[in-house]
Amino acid sequence: MVKQQHDNAKWFGYVRVSTRKQSTDQQFDALLAAGVPLANVYGDVRSGANWDREGLDALRKVLRRGDTLVVVALDRLGRSLSAMVKLLDWIVAEGIELRSLREGIDLSTPTGRMLAGIFASLAEYERELIIERADAAREAARARGLQVGRPKSTTGSQLDKARALLGAGWSRSQVAKELGISRATLYREIPAESA
């Protein structure tokens, strides 16, 4: 059970659902039963994958050192482990206590801080796996002769025309404007020494 708040600190709650078809009623009930004042509950109807959330942003502006943030479950803070760890890092750095009712996590205790460290390690592992999978997918695409990365913004005929215009004395700015490309693209595709 969550302990009562101390003198100057306040308790705040955060609720989140991903779509308007879902209800936050159960989360509100759990937070109110834990002792969080209704006026101090913030929420969002938005995917946890999005870091920018109006309710979360407003909550972060009012939380102060010593305050306690109560959530029904850690996944309400973020959908991915890396997003949760990003928020946990901010919470710890700001001196805010976090309690998750479902998991029984309390960052004000040594066990809670240990769990936060484990989450951070798992998030780093998750990021490395994502990078490895992306690298493997790019290599597989290259091996099949497929385009990897952004497609070129210029065609062969545009480059031929650019060379002709540059040869005719046009400035790079004029050529870029004529072809509807940026000067940076023009310099990348036709370096100054080859023009």
C-alpha positions, 0 to 999 in steps of 0.5 A: 500500500502507498504511504501517506505523503509528507508535509511539503510534498504533493502526490500526483497521478498520471493516467494514459490510454492509447485511443478514445475507445479506451477508458481511464476510469479504472486508472482514476479509481486506483489512483484515488484509492491510493490517496492521490487528489483528483485535482492532481491527476493528469492524463493523455489519450495518446500512444505511449510511443510518443514522448510529446504528450500534453498531459505528461508535459503539464505534469512535468511542469508542476512536479517538484523535488520530493513530490510523488508520482503515482501510476497504476502501471509502468507501461502508462509512462511509455510503451517502449522500455527506452521511453520509460527509462528516459522518463525514469531518468528525468524523475530520478534526476529531479528528486521525484519519487515514483510509485507504480501500484501494479508492479509494487515499485517504489523508487524511494527504496533501494529495491526500487532504485535497483529495478530502475537500474535494471530497466535502464540496462534492458532499454540499452539492450533493446536499443542495441537489438533495434540497431542490429536488426536495422543493420541486418535488414540494410545488408540483406537489401544491399545483397539483393541489389535494392536501394538502401536509404533515401532515394536520390533526389536527382535523375540522370537527365537533371544532372546532364542538364545541370552540367550543360547549364553550368558549362554555359556559365549559369551560377549554381544558384540559378541551376538549382532554382531552374531544376528545383533542387537544393544547392547542397544537392547540386554540390554533392552530385556535381562537385565544384572541381568536376563542373 
